[in-house]
Amino acid sequence: MNRRGFTLLELLIVIALTISISAVSIPLYGNLQSSTKLDEHAYQMIDLYYYAQEKSRAGFEGDGYGLYFDPGGAKIILYKGSSYATRESNYDYELALESGVSLATTIPMNEINFSSGLGEPDNEGQIEFSFESNTKILESNMYGLIKEISN
């Protein structure tokens, strides 16, 4: 007799393997999404940092630029001026963080100002992004460079 098809045992083994692989991969996928979200925000912040630094170095519109980190509002503001308090607010550009992403910093006064013409930062410190159980910490140094110190 020539039989075609699968036996019940073969089907049960395939179903068990599929469930096992799914059970392992779903948490990994969720962690990957969280990590990707933090990377995206960190890279956007780094782009803003270097953009403000280059505008200051070029002396664009005769002034320096800076970044203000607003942990309470979960946003980063690019501004024109020598400080956030005395800025020209019509030049502000705001990078709002997605819901659930938190921001913390050790930078004094939560701001970094770049000197006009030189682009040198007046502050240094750490910027921390957190989402769910993941954290990404960036460090700004006195030379105007940013590096990732944890992931």
Residue frames relative to the residue before (quaternion, step in Angstrom):
aa qw qx qy qz dx dy dz
M 1.0000 0.0000 0.0000 0.0000 0.00 0.00 0.00
N 0.2366 -0.7769 0.5734 0.1083 3.63 -0.90 0.95
R 0.0341 -0.8242 0.5650 -0.0184 3.62 -0.28 1.27
R 0.1536 -0.7657 0.6186 0.0862 3.54 -1.07 0.80
G 0.5992 0.5602 -0.4236 0.3843 3.54 -1.19 0.62
F 0.5280 -0.6216 0.4884 0.3103 3.50 -1.39 -0.05
T 0.4416 -0.6549 0.5336 0.3024 3.51 -1.16 0.54
L 0.6630 -0.5016 0.3777 0.4077 3.55 -1.25 0.36
L 0.6304 0.5411 -0.3278 0.4499 3.59 1.01 -0.77
E 0.6544 0.5046 -0.3159 0.4661 3.61 0.92 -0.82
L 0.6490 0.5110 -0.3126 0.4690 3.60 0.97 -0.81
L 0.6557 0.5076 -0.3130 0.4630 3.60 0.94 -0.84
I 0.6375 0.5191 -0.3293 0.4644 3.62 1.00 -0.75
V 0.6558 0.5040 -0.3080 0.4702 3.60 0.94 -0.87
I 0.6537 0.5021 -0.3118 0.4726 3.60 0.95 -0.86
A 0.6523 0.5121 -0.3159 0.4610 3.61 0.93 -0.86
L 0.6547 0.5024 -0.3111 0.4713 3.61 0.96 -0.82
T 0.6408 0.5237 -0.3202 0.4611 3.60 0.98 -0.82
I 0.6616 0.4938 -0.3018 0.4769 3.59 0.93 -0.87
S 0.6534 0.5160 -0.3197 0.4522 3.61 0.93 -0.83
I 0.6672 0.4879 -0.3029 0.4744 3.60 0.89 -0.88
S 0.6445 0.5173 -0.3181 0.4645 3.61 0.98 -0.79
A 0.6553 0.5240 -0.3144 0.4440 3.57 0.92 -0.90
V 0.6828 0.4646 -0.2866 0.4855 3.60 1.05 -0.66
S 0.7383 0.4661 -0.2472 0.4203 3.60 0.86 -0.91
I 0.5910 0.5983 -0.3839 0.3813 3.64 1.00 -0.61
P 0.6794 0.4494 -0.3245 0.4807 3.70 0.79 -0.76
L 0.6226 0.5363 -0.3440 0.4543 3.60 1.04 -0.70
Y 0.6439 0.5190 -0.3173 0.4641 3.57 1.01 -0.79
G 0.6434 0.5154 -0.3194 0.4673 3.61 0.98 -0.82
N 0.6542 0.5020 -0.3054 0.4761 3.59 0.98 -0.81
L 0.6288 0.5336 -0.3241 0.4635 3.57 1.06 -0.74
Q 0.6397 0.5168 -0.3253 0.4668 3.60 0.98 -0.78
S 0.6506 0.5167 -0.3070 0.4642 3.58 0.95 -0.88
S 0.6664 0.5002 -0.2873 0.4723 3.57 0.92 -0.91
T 0.6483 0.5177 -0.3105 0.4641 3.58 1.00 -0.81
K 0.6328 0.5276 -0.3299 0.4608 3.58 1.01 -0.78
L 0.6577 0.4938 -0.3107 0.4764 3.61 0.95 -0.81
D 0.6281 0.5317 -0.3339 0.4597 3.59 0.97 -0.82
E 0.6486 0.5320 -0.3175 0.4422 3.56 0.91 -0.92
H 0.6883 0.4694 -0.2854 0.4738 3.60 0.86 -0.92
A 0.6419 0.5220 -0.3278 0.4562 3.58 0.97 -0.80
Y 0.6844 0.4782 -0.2957 0.4643 3.60 0.89 -0.87
Q 0.6161 0.5235 -0.3495 0.4735 3.60 1.06 -0.63
M 0.6472 0.5071 -0.3163 0.4733 3.58 1.01 -0.81
I 0.6395 0.5185 -0.3252 0.4652 3.60 0.97 -0.82
D 0.6303 0.5258 -0.3307 0.4657 3.60 0.99 -0.79
L 0.6584 0.5000 -0.3048 0.4729 3.59 0.94 -0.88
Y 0.6205 0.5600 -0.3295 0.4392 3.56 1.00 -0.87
Y 0.7286 0.4220 -0.2438 0.4812 3.57 0.76 -1.04
Y 0.5883 0.5603 -0.3619 0.4572 3.59 1.14 -0.57
A 0.6654 0.4840 -0.2957 0.4853 3.60 0.91 -0.93
Q 0.6451 0.5280 -0.3166 0.4526 3.57 0.97 -0.84
E 0.6912 0.4763 -0.2831 0.4640 3.60 0.90 -0.89
K 0.6249 0.5162 -0.3436 0.4743 3.60 1.02 -0.72
S 0.6513 0.5016 -0.3092 0.4781 3.58 1.03 -0.77
R 0.6482 0.5257 -0.3133 0.4531 3.56 0.91 -0.92
A 0.6929 0.4589 -0.2651 0.4890 3.58 1.04 -0.80
G 0.3671 -0.7354 0.4885 0.2930 3.60 1.24 -0.28
F 0.1462 0.8339 -0.5172 0.1256 3.56 1.14 0.70
E 0.8402 -0.0172 -0.0700 0.5375 3.55 -0.76 1.16
G 0.6241 -0.6286 0.3139 0.3418 3.56 1.11 0.76
D 0.7015 0.4264 -0.2706 0.5028 3.58 1.12 0.47
G 0.5046 -0.6095 0.5094 0.3382 3.53 -1.35 0.19
Y 0.2727 -0.7337 0.5974 0.1741 3.54 -1.32 0.22
G 0.0574 -0.8145 0.5768 0.0244 3.54 -1.22 0.35
L 0.3651 -0.6907 0.5766 0.2391 3.50 -1.40 0.03
Y 0.1369 -0.7593 0.6320 0.0731 3.52 -1.04 0.88
F 0.2206 -0.7734 0.5867 0.0948 3.57 -0.82 1.08
D 0.0981 -0.8104 0.5775 0.0081 3.57 -0.50 1.22
P 0.2182 -0.8168 0.5182 0.1288 3.61 0.05 1.25
G 0.6460 0.5387 -0.3266 0.4312 3.60 1.00 -0.78
G 0.7529 0.3577 -0.1984 0.5155 3.56 1.02 -0.77
A 0.3307 -0.7669 0.4793 0.2698 3.57 1.34 -0.03
K 0.5850 0.5416 -0.4013 0.4510 3.55 0.74 1.12
I 0.2597 -0.7199 0.6226 0.1631 3.51 -1.34 0.40
I 0.1427 -0.8124 0.5636 0.0435 3.56 -0.77 1.03
L 0.2481 -0.7168 0.6374 0.1351 3.54 -0.94 1.02
Y 0.0192 0.8217 -0.5669 0.0553 3.59 -0.71 1.04
K 0.3788 -0.6785 0.5815 0.2408 3.51 -1.36 0.38
G 0.5948 0.5476 -0.4271 0.4048 3.57 -0.86 1.01
S 0.6231 -0.5724 0.3933 0.3599 3.53 -1.29 0.10
S 0.7847 0.0209 -0.0551 0.6170 3.59 1.30 -0.14
Y 0.6362 -0.5311 0.3877 0.4036 3.55 -1.23 0.37
A 0.6545 0.5364 -0.3146 0.4300 3.58 0.97 -0.83
T 0.7789 0.3128 -0.1671 0.5172 3.62 1.00 -0.74
R 0.3457 0.7798 -0.4666 0.2338 3.59 1.23 0.30
E 0.4382 -0.6084 0.5726 0.3316 3.51 -1.38 0.14
S 0.2987 -0.8315 0.4373 0.1678 3.57 0.01 1.32
N 0.5852 0.5797 -0.3973 0.4045 3.63 1.11 -0.34
Y 0.6478 0.4892 -0.3180 0.4898 3.62 1.29 -0.12
D 0.4235 0.7372 -0.4495 0.2740 3.60 1.25 -0.12
Y 0.0577 -0.7290 0.6797 0.0571 3.51 -1.22 0.72
E 0.1695 -0.8230 0.5403 0.0463 3.56 -0.69 1.12
L 0.1565 -0.7454 0.6432 0.0793 3.52 -0.96 1.00
A 0.1420 -0.8038 0.5757 0.0488 3.57 -0.29 1.29
L 0.3722 -0.7231 0.5399 0.2172 3.57 -0.93 0.92
E 0.5772 -0.5985 0.4309 0.3506 3.55 -1.12 0.67
S 0.6537 -0.5101 0.3922 0.3982 3.52 -1.25 0.48
G 0.7802 0.3121 -0.2506 0.4808 3.57 -0.90 0.94
V 0.6307 0.4919 -0.3415 0.4936 3.60 1.21 -0.33
S 0.1342 -0.8020 0.5787 0.0630 3.58 -0.74 1.03
L 0.2552 -0.7598 0.5902 0.0960 3.51 -1.26 0.64
A 0.0611 0.7640 -0.6405 0.0485 3.56 -1.02 0.86
T 0.0465 -0.8147 0.5780 0.0032 3.57 -1.11 0.60
T 0.3116 -0.7201 0.5853 0.2046 3.55 -1.25 0.52
I 0.4261 0.7054 -0.4611 0.3290 3.58 1.28 0.15
P 0.5098 -0.6631 0.4499 0.3130 3.61 -0.80 0.97
M 0.8472 0.0817 -0.1159 0.5120 3.57 -0.99 0.95
N 0.4673 -0.7148 0.4089 0.3217 3.61 1.27 0.31
E 0.7021 0.4331 -0.2923 0.4838 3.61 1.07 0.57
I 0.1783 -0.7345 0.6452 0.1116 3.51 -1.28 0.59
N 0.1109 -0.7807 0.6137 0.0387 3.57 -0.78 1.07
F 0.2317 -0.7596 0.5934 0.1314 3.55 -1.02 0.83
S 0.4614 -0.7025 0.4697 0.2702 3.57 -0.85 0.97
S 0.5051 -0.6510 0.4831 0.2962 3.53 -1.04 0.85
G 0.7891 0.2910 -0.2379 0.4859 3.56 -0.88 0.96
L 0.7843 0.2746 -0.1502 0.5357 3.60 1.03 -0.74
G 0.2791 -0.7906 0.4985 0.2202 3.58 1.07 -0.71
E 0.4108 0.7109 -0.4757 0.3156 3.57 1.18 0.51
P 0.4202 -0.7135 0.4976 0.2586 3.60 -0.90 0.88
D 0.3853 -0.7247 0.5232 0.2294 3.56 -1.14 0.65
N 0.7657 0.2465 -0.1422 0.5768 3.60 1.26 -0.27
E 0.1050 -0.7560 0.6390 0.0958 3.51 -1.31 0.33
G 0.2701 0.7616 -0.5604 0.1817 3.54 -1.21 0.41
Q 0.5810 -0.5894 0.4470 0.3395 3.51 -1.33 -0.29
I 0.1676 -0.7373 0.6473 0.0965 3.51 -1.23 0.69
E 0.0949 -0.8193 0.5654 0.0046 3.56 -0.68 1.12
F 0.1267 -0.7553 0.6408 0.0532 3.54 -0.92 1.02
S 0.0224 -0.7992 0.6006 -0.0053 3.59 -0.93 0.90
F 0.0765 0.7584 -0.6449 0.0560 3.52 -1.13 0.76
E 0.8146 -0.0479 -0.0539 0.5756 3.52 -0.69 1.20
S 0.7922 -0.2818 0.1900 0.5068 3.63 -0.65 -0.98
N 0.5992 0.5751 -0.3554 0.4289 3.60 1.26 0.10
T 0.0859 -0.7794 0.6202 0.0229 3.54 -1.17 0.71
K 0.0765 -0.7553 0.6494 0.0453 3.54 -1.14 0.75
I 0.0899 -0.8025 0.5897 0.0144 3.57 -0.75 1.10
L 0.1185 -0.7688 0.6275 0.0336 3.52 -0.92 1.05
E 0.1771 -0.7823 0.5887 0.1003 3.56 -1.11 0.63
S 0.2054 -0.7481 0.6234 0.0974 3.52 -0.91 1.05
N 0.1684 -0.8141 0.5481 0.0919 3.59 -0.78 0.96
M 0.7104 -0.4836 0.3162 0.4018 3.58 -1.32 0.15
Y 0.6308 0.5276 -0.3312 0.4626 3.60 1.27 -0.21
G 0.5469 -0.6402 0.3855 0.3774 3.58 1.29 -0.02
L 0.5517 0.5933 -0.3983 0.4301 3.56 1.19 0.50
I 0.2213 -0.7546 0.6014 0.1413 3.55 -1.19 0.58
K 0.0233 0.7825 -0.6222 0.0033 3.54 -1.02 0.79
E 0.4705 -0.6484 0.5237 0.2898 3.51 -1.23 0.57
I 0.1395 -0.8180 0.5530 0.0751 3.58 -0.74 0.99
S 0.7958 0.0183 -0.0713 0.6010 3.60 1.23 -0.07
N 0.1501 -0.7795 0.6041 0.0704 3.49 -1.25 0.49
